[in-house]
Amino acid sequence: MFKKHHVSAIIAAAMLAVPVSAQDQTAVDPSEQIDYTGFAELVEKVQPYRESRLLERAAFFEKAREQGVLLLDTRSAEAFKAGHLEGAVNLPFSDFTSASLAKVIGENAGRPILIYCNNNFVDDVPPIRTKLATLALNIPTFVNLYGYGYTNIWELEGTMTTASVDWVAAETD
């Protein structure tokens, strides 16, 4: 006979196998809204996949020109307005939810999604400010997209100067 904690562990393991977007959010115990262990397990699961989805600069920008590809910038709205890669769409990482991702990504969950972050640029000048390498925004963005069920993710590999790419800044009011 299973003990209560065994059943909870089995349910938790089963939920990790299902993307968060497919999980019934209303069934979550309000006292268990933060699951560090589950996140750590997801990171471990995603790591080898992420490593296989890194694109060098030329391949990244070539793929960005393909029909239907989403170039996603998850920096703050303010940082995005200051400057972003041409063609990028902004959804700040802090705004990720099943609904906001579905709205930005669209009906095709298999749509290719390209991501980049501050740490792909080495000169630490506006519109990009470098972060600690261990906290580079690409990492949690990739993990969260995967966790929400989006797996056709590609990440810009390597670094370059901000002057080596075309930046678009929002028009000022």
N, C-alpha and C positions, 0 to 999 in steps of 0.2 A: 504494500500500500504506500502511495506517495505521501510524503509529508507536505504541509502547506508551502514551505520554502522551496521544495523541489518543483512543485507545480508552477510557482512564480518564476523560477529560473527557466523552466521549459517555455513558458509563455514569453518571457523576455527574449530568449534566444530566437524564438519563432518570429517575433516582431522585428528583430534585427535583420532577418532575411528578406523582409518586405520593405520596399521604399516607404519613407515617412509619408509621402503623399497618398499612399494606398492604405495607410493605417487609419483606424477609426479614432480620430482625435478626441471624440467625446467620451471614449471609454478610458481615457487616461486618468489615473488617480491624481487629484490635484496636488497631493503631497509628493508626487513623483514626476514633476515637470522638468527636472534637471537630471540627466543621466550621463554623468561623466564616464562611467565604465562603458556604456553603450557607445558613446562618442569615440572613446579610445579604441574600441573594437572596430568601429567603422573606419577610423583612420588606418588601422592596421590592414583591414580588408582592401581599402582603396589604394594604398601605397603602390603595390606593383602595377596596378592598372594605370594609375596616374603617370608612373614612369614610362609607360608605353605610349602615352598620349602627349608627349612633349614635342613641339614642332620648332625647328630652327627658324630663324627670322624669315628667310626667303619663302619657305614652305608655309609659314603662318600667314604672311601677307598675301600669298597666292591663294590660299584656302579662303581667306577673308573676302576675296572677290567672287567666289562661287555663289551661284544663285541659291537663296534660301538659308545661307549661313548667318548666324547671329553673332556679332562681335559684342560681347558683354563687358561693360565697365562697371565694376561693383564698388568703386570709390564713392565717397560722399557726393551728393548733388552739387555742393559748392566746388569741390575739386574737379568734378566733371565739367562744370561750367567754365572753370578757369582754363581747361584744355583737355582734349581727349583725342584719341585716334579717329581719323576720318571714318565715318560709318558706324561708330560705336553707339550702343544704346545703353542708357544708365539705369541700373537698379541697384541702389546702395545695399551692400551686404546686410546691414542692420534691418533692412526692409524685407528680407527673404521670408516668404510664407508660401504655402502651396498655391494660394490664390494669386499672389503678386508674380510668382514665377510663371504660372500658367498664362497670365495676362501678357507678360513680356515675351515669353517663348512661343506662345501660340498653341494651336491644336496638335501640332506634330511634335510629340515628346522625343522623337528620334532626330529632330533637327540638329545639325552640327552647331555647337556652341564654342566659340573661341574666347579665351580669357587672357588678360594681361594685368599687370599691376605695377605699382610704383617701383618695385625692386627689379623690374626688367630694364630700368634706366639708371645709369651709373653716376650722372653728374649732379644729382640732388638739387635741381633748380626748378622753379615753377614752369609748368604746371604739375610737376612730379616731385614729391619729397620722399626720399628713401626711408624705409622702415627697418627695424631689426630683421635680419635674414630669417630668423626662426618664426617671425610674425608676419611674413610677407602675405599679402592678401590673397594671392593665388591659391595658397594651401587651403585655408578654410573655405574659399569659394568653390574649389574643386570638390572637396569633401561634402559640402552642403548640397551642391547640385546633384552629385551622385546619390546622396542620402534621400533627396526628394524624388529620385527616380529618373533623373536625366543622366544618361551615360555616354552620349555622343559628345563628350567634352574634349577640347584640345587646348593646350596651354602653351603660351609663348615661352620658349626655352632660351636661356642666355640673357645677356645684357647688351645694351647699346646706349648711345647718347640720345638725349631728347632732340638734338638738332638733326639726327639721322632719320627722323620720320616726320610726316606731315601731321601737325596738330590743328585741331579745330577748336576755337573758343566760342562760347555762346556770345551772341550780341548783347551788349549792355543796354539796359533800359534807359 
